Amino acid sequence: SSGINAEYIGGVELRIQKLGQETTSRDHTIRSLSETIENNDSVINKLIREKYIKETVSKATENLHDTNEKVDHFNNVNHKLTSTLDELEGCVEKEKKEKTYRLRTRRKKRED
């Protein structure tokens, strides 16, 4: 009976030892997987930031392009308006000279 108890106790101790090793092994696996998850989370966060930055740069580039097109359009309109103003000022000057000429001509006719 004492031999059977010793054998039984030895078997139980062996199982306890194996369970302890399995627990240690699983703890190690869990720690390793946790580290992998943390690293993957870090990579995912970095990729999300990079994607956000790329989208922001893309939107800013698009806005800049749109703004440049508007500036070009306004510059063209400004050029046309400036040309029209120059033409109108030229016409006004011409009319003034013609009016002055007509007035002088009238005066000369009156004096004659």
Steps between C-alpha positions, in 0.01 A plus 500: 500500500783739577662410166177576320465831687862591418437410136176697500666798667791478255255500208312795644826689555605421143164629369532811717850556360375453141206734562743758643714470186193530278389806698845657465500420129152649455595810701801545271277456193249752638777754570641445151158540339432811710827655381411411140158662543659815647747517210220448247292770670797734478545424129127543435497837681803612302333397173180681600701817570684467168171448315351805671806707408485381138129582479561842655785573258286379211211727600737794551655438158156486340397822678821668389437393140143634517623826652767536230234453233288772664801733522575440131137572413499821705830607344348451153190697598719773652708517182187533285357768730828689500511488119141622480576781747805603296287505183230706671756745639646528150153574362439765767834666419419491129155654565658773717748584226225501238281721719789737562570508127134573420488777760816661357361466150174669607691780670712556192189513282343754738815709504517497121 
